[in-house]
Amino acid sequence: MRSFSGWISLNRYFCVVGAVAVLALANPALAAEKPPIAPDQDTPLVVQSRVSAVLSFSARALAEELDREVPRRLASFDDQLTTCGHRRGFFRRQVDIQCFVTGYVERTGPVYLRAEGNRLVAEIKLEGSVYGQGARGLARLVHGVAQGAMNLFVEAKPRLTRDWTVELNMAQSYRWTEPPMLRIFGRDIPIAQRVEPQIRAQSRRVEGEVAAKMRAIDVRRKAETAWRHAFTPVQIADNVWLRMTPQSVAFAGLHSTSDVLEGAIEFSGPVETDFGGTAPAINPTPLPQLGSDVTDPGHFEFLVPLTLSYQVLREVIQPVASQAFNATVKDIDVYPSNGRLVIGLQFDTPPAGVDATSDGWVYMIAQLKPDAAGHAVVLDGAQLLAGAPNPTTLDISKIFDAAQQKVLADYKPQYDAVLQQANAKLTRDLGNGFRSHGSFTSASVDKVALLKDGIEVVVRAAGTLRVVYTP
C-alpha cells in the first residue's frame, strides 16, 4: 500500500454528483446482505513522458575565439601584373596598359557572430588600400592609389545527423560600402575584381574556423552526458522518487535567443513514481541514433497518488449519519467492493422502512471516478441498499458532504507542500555545465483506486523538464 499525500489541481475536492437524495430501490434479495470486501489491485504508477535536453552555446564566446584566431591583416598582394587601363595606339588600335598592383586587405574591427533563427552569421568589416603603377615605358611614370571598405558575411546553418555529427551549410557574401577606384591616366578604374579573389580566399578561411569551432563543441559527448542524467532517480518529496527510463532520442531543432544558439534534444520513455528512503538505480543504455519525431519538447508528466484513509471517513460520518437517519448509529464501516465505495451503518434499532441485516447493518454504495475534465473526484450512482423510506425525512447527501470537508481540511496543506518540494527538487545544478529546470503547469485526476487500506486518487502532474548545458 503506497502511503503518500499528493495533490489535486483546481477543485481538489470530493464532489457528490447525481441525485443522492433520490434513493434507488434495492433488490430485496440483496438488501439485507453485506457487499463483499473486494479491493482494487495496487498497480505501478508509470506514465510515458519526455525530457528536453537543451544544449546552449554562446555566440559571443565563439566570436571571441574567432577574433583571437583570425589575423588583423587578412591578405597582402605585391607586384601583381594586371591590366589597369587601355589607350589608343597606331591605326586606332586599342592597347592594354599593364600595371603593377600592390596593397593589402585588413579587418578594422572584431569578428561579430550572432544567432538568427536557426543559423549563425559571422560579420567582418574590412578595409583595403591598393597602389597601382604603370609597368612599362612611359606608363611607369603614372601611378594611382585606391582605398575601399566592405562587409564580409559568412553564414552557417548547423544540422545534426543521425550519427550525431554536425553538418554546416556554409555560404558567404560581401557588400562593398566603398568600392575601390584606381585613378590612372585621368580615369577611374574599378579594381574590386582584382582584390575580390583574395577576399573570397579569406572568407573560406573564416568558414573553416567556424566549422572547427562547431566540431569542438562535440554535441555527441554532451548529449551522452545529458542522456545519463536522465536515468538518475530524482527525489521530489520525502520518500517519493521519479525514475525515468529513456528509450528514444530526437532532435527538436535549433533556435536562437539573443546571442545564444540552442539545440533541443528530446528524450522519451516511461517515468515511474517510486517510494522509499532510496530509489533503485537504473543502468544507462548507450545513446541511440538520433530521431526526428518531436511533438512537444520537454513536456514532462508523472503520476502522484493521494491516499485517503477509510478511518478518516468513518470519524466524520458517524455524527451526520445519526442526523440523516434520525436514529443512533452504533458503528461505521467504510471499505471497497468491486470498484465501489461501501459505507455501512449499524443501528441498535434500524429506521422504519429501511432493510437491515440481522445485526442491524444498513449499506450505502457509490462509485468514485474523475469528472469529465479531470478536475475533481465525483461520487456517481450513490444509492442506499434498502427499501424505500420517506425521502423527505432521509437525506444521505450530508454524509458525503462531511467526508468532502474532512478530506479538504486534512490534505490541502500537504498538497501545497508537495508542490513546492517538487519544483525545488527538479531545478538544480547537475555539474559540469549541466543544470535541470523543472516547473509544473497543471494537474488532473487520472484515476481512482479503492485499495485495501485506503482510497488512492492518482493525479497526473504535467509541466516541463529541461536539462540545460551552458559552457
N, C-alpha and C positions, 0 to 999 in steps of 0.2 A: 504494500500500500504506500503510495507516494504521499508524504506529508509536507505540504507547501502551501503557503498563502500567496496567491498570484494576483492578477489584475483582470478587470473588465473595463473596457473603454465606454465613453458616452454614458449610457444608462446602466451602469453595472448593478442592476437590481434583479431580484426575482419579481416578475410581473405575473399577476394572476389574470389570465385571459379566458375567454369563454364564459358561458353562463354558469358560474359556480353557484349562483343562487337557485338555479333551476336544477333540481335533483332528478337524475335519471332513475327509472325503476329498475331494480336489480332482479336478476333471475332468482326466484325464491329458493331454488335448489342450492344456489351458491351463497345466498345472503348470510347465512349463519356459519359459513366456513371461512377459516383464516387463509388468505392468499399465501402461497408458498414463498419462502425466502429463497430468492434466486438472483444473486448479484451479477452485474456485467463483468466481463473479463477485463483485467488490467492489461492494456496494450502499450507498447513503446510509443513515446512521443517523438515522431520523426516526420519531417516535412522537407520537401525539395526547396533549396534556397540558392542564392547567388551572392558571391562576394566580388567586388570590383577592386582589382589591384591597379592603382594609378601610378604610373612612373612619370615623375615630373622632372624636367630638365630646364635649367635657367638659360635662356637665350643670352642674357647679359654675361654669364660666366663663359659661355662658348665664345662670345665676341671678344672677351678679354684675352682668351688664349689665342685666338686668331690674330689679334692686334700685336701680340708679342712675337708671333712667328712669321707674319707677313712683313717683309722688309719695307722701309720707308721708300727707297728708290726701287721701283719695280723693273725698269728697263733703261738701258743706255744703247744708243746706236751711233757709231763713229764711222766717218768717211764712207758712207754708203753712196755709191754712184747710182744716180737715178735721173730720169728726165724731169726737169723742172720748168720747162717752157719751150717755146717754138719761135722761130724767126723766119723771115723770107730770105731765100738765097737767090742765086742767079736763076734767070728764067722763071721767077716767081715760085720757085720750088721751096716747099716748107722744110726747114732744117730743125731737128731737135736740139735743144740746149741741154747739155749734160751738167749736172751739179753734184758736188759732194755735200751730203747732208749729215750733220751731227746733232745730237740732242739727247734728251732724257725724258722719262715719264716717272713721276713720283706721286705718292699719295700725300694729301695735305691735312688729313685728319685721321681719327681712329677708324677701325672697321666697325660698322654698325650692323648688328644682327638682330632681327626682330621676327616674331612669330605672327603669321597672318593666317587664320583659319587652320588648314592642315599643311601649311608649308612654312619653310624658313627662307628668309630673304636677307642676303648679305649686301650691303651697300658700301662702296668705297669712293670717296671723292678724289679725283686725280687732276694734276696739272702737268703740263709739258712745255718744254722750250726747244725749238728747232732752229738751227743755224744752217743756212744754205749758201754755197759759193760756187760760182761757175768753175767747170773742171778744166777747160782748155782755152788756149788763145786768150783773146781779149776778154772772154767771159770770166776769166779768173779774177778780173778786177771788179766783178759785180757780185754783190752778196746781199743777204737779207736775213731777218730774224722773224720767227713766228712763235706765238705763245697761244696755248689753248687750255681749256678745262672741260672735264666731263665727269659724269657719274657712272660708275660701273656697278651692275647688279648681277648677282648670282642667286638663283632660286633653286631650292631643293624641296622635293616632296617625299619625305621618308615613308617607306612602306615595309611592314613586317611580312615575311614569307612564312609558309607553314613550318619550315625547319628553323625558324627564329633568327634568320639572317635579315639584316637591314638593307633594303634596296633604296637607292636615291635616284629619283627622276630629276636630273640636273638640267638647268637651262641658264643661259647668260644673255645679257643685253647691256647696252650702254647708250647714254644720251649726252651728246655734246651740249654743254652750256655756253661754250665759247670756242667755236671751231677755229683751228689754227690756219692762218693765211700767210703764205710766204711771198713777200713783195720783191720781185726781181724784174729788171728791165721795165720798171714803171707799171707793172701789172701785179694784181693779187692772184696768187696761185694757191688753190686749196690743196693742202697736203695731208688731210685727215687719212686718206687711203694709204699714205706712206707709214703712218705710225700705228694704225689700227691692227695690223698683224702682231705687233709687239703687245698691244693691249689684250688681244684675244689670247695670246700665249700666257699672259699673266692671269687672266680670268680663269683659264684652265688650271693654273696653279692654285688659285683660291678654291676652285671646285675640289681639287684633290685634298686640300686642307680640311674643308668642311666634311668630306667623306671620311677622312681619317678620324676626325673628332666624333662623328656619329658611330663609327665602328668601335671606338674606345669606350663608348657608353656601355657596351656589352649588355644589351637588353636581355639576352637569354639568361645570363648569370643572375641578373636582378630578378627576373621572373621566377627562376628556380627558388630564390630565397623567399619571395612572396608566396609561392606555392607551398613551401614547407611551413611557413607561418600559418597558412590556412588550416593545416592539420592539427595545430596546437589547441587543446581544450581551453575554453575561456570561462572563467568563473564570473557569473553575472550577479549572483547574490549568495547568501550563506547557504552552503551545501547544494547549490544549483550550478550546473555546468552545461555549456554548449559544446558539442563535438561535431565538427564538420568533416566529411569525407569527400573531398573534391574528386570528381570523376572526369571532368572535361574542362577545357580552357578555350576561350575565343577572344579575338581581338576586337575591341569596341571602337577603334578608330582614334585618330589624332585630332586634337583641337588646341587652340591657344587661348591663354588668359593673360593679358598684359604682356610681359616679356617671358612668360613661361609656356613651354610646349609640353603637353601632357598626352600620354598614350594610355588608354584604359584597357586592361585585360580582365576578362570576367571568368571566375571560377564557378562551376556549378556542381552541386552534389547534395546529398541528404544531410540535414542537421538534426541531431538527436539531443533532446534535453535529458541530462543525467543528474543523479542525486547522490550525495555522499560527501565525505570530507575531501576526497580527491577523485579525479576522473581518470579512467584508464587511458593511457597514451595510445595514439594511432601512428603506425609507421607510415611515413610519407611514401607515396609511389613516385616513380620517375615522372618528370614533366612531360606530358604528352605533346603530340603535334598541335599546332595552333589551328583552331577552327575559326569560322567566320559568322556563325549564327549567334547573334547577340540581340536580345529583345528588350531587356531592361537592366542596364549595367548597375551592379551594386545593390539591387533590390533584395533585401535580406529579410528572411522570415524564420521564426522558430515558435514552438508551442510551449505554453506555460500553463500548469494546472492550478486551479483554485479549488482547494479542498474544503468542503463544508461538512462539519461534524453532525451526525444524526442526533447526538446528545444535545447540541445547541438547540436544535429544533424541538426536542422533547421539552426542554425547560421553558420555552416561550409559549408552547401550545397549550399546556395544561390550564392556566388561568382563563384564557379566552375560550377554551373548549367548553368549560363549565357554563359560561355565559351563553355560548351559541346553542347548547342543547338544553339549557335551563335544568341541569342536573349535575350532581357532583361526579367529577372524573377522578377515579381512584388511581389509574396508571395510564401511561402513554407508551406507545411503541411506534418507532419510525424505522423502516427498512426497505430494501429493494426487492422487487418481484417481477422478473421477466421484462425489464425495461421500464417499469412503472414504479412510482414512489407510493408506498403504502403508509398511511397514518392510522394507527389503531388506538381506540379509546376504550378503557374498561370502566364500567359503571357498576355501583352496588345495585342500583335499580335503573335499568335502561329506560330511556324516554319512551313514552307511549307511541306506538306506530312505527318504531324502528326495530328491525330484526337484529338480534344479537346472538352470539354463540351461547352455549350453556353456561359459561363462566362470565358472561356479561360484556364481551368484547364487540365493538362496532368498528367497521373499517371503511376508510375513505381511500381513493386511489386517484392519481393524476400522472400524466406523462410530462417529463421535463425535457425541453428541447430549445435550441436557439430560435429566436424570432427570424423573420424573413430577411431582415437587414443584418443580422448577426450582432446587434447592439445589446441584447439582453437575453435572459433565460425566461421562458414562459412555461406556465403550467397549463397543459392542454388536456381537455377531456376530463376535468375534475368531476367526480361523482361519489355518491355515498352508496356503499353496498348494503342497502337496507330497503325497507318498504317505503311507502310514500307518506311521510309525515306532512303536517300542515306547513307549507313553505313560508307562511307569514311569521311563524314562530321559530324557524330554524334557518340560520344564516352561517354557513361554514366558511364564507369568504374571510371572516375575521381571523380565522385560524391561519390562513395563508398570508394575510396582511401582517400578522405578528411575526411570522417567520421572515418575511421580507425585511422588516425593520431591524431584526436582530442580526441578520446577515450583513446589512449595510453598516451597522454600528461596529461590528467586530472586525470586518475585513477591509473597509475603505482605507484606514490609515496604513495598514500593511501593504496594500496595493501601491499607494504613493511611495512608500519607502523602497519597494522593489523596483519601481520605475526609475527612481533616482540612482539606485545602485547599478542597474543595468547600463544606464547611459554613462556613468563614471567608469565602469569596467571596460566598456567597448572602445573608449577613447583613451589610448595610452601609447607610450613610446615602446617600440619593439627593438630598438638598437640598430646600429649600422646604417643610419639614414632612413629607416623604415618607421612608420607610425600608423596606427589604426585610428580611424574616425568612425564612430557609430552613433546613430540617433534614430529614435523611433517616432513614427508619424501617425500610427493608428493601431488599434487592437480590436479584434472582433471575436465573438464566441464561435469556436469551431465545432465543438460537440459537447455533449453532457453524458457522463457515465455514472451509473449508480453502482458503486463498488461495495465491497463487503463492509468496510469501515467508514464510509462517507460518500458524499456526492462530489464528484470531480467535474468541475467546469473547465474545459480546455480552451484557453484563449490563444488565438493566433496573433502574435505581435509582428508588425511589419515596419520596416524602416530602411535605412541604407547603412551599409558597412563597406568601408574602403580601406585598403592597405596602401598607404602613400609612400613613395620613395622620393626624397628630395636630397640631392647631393649637397 
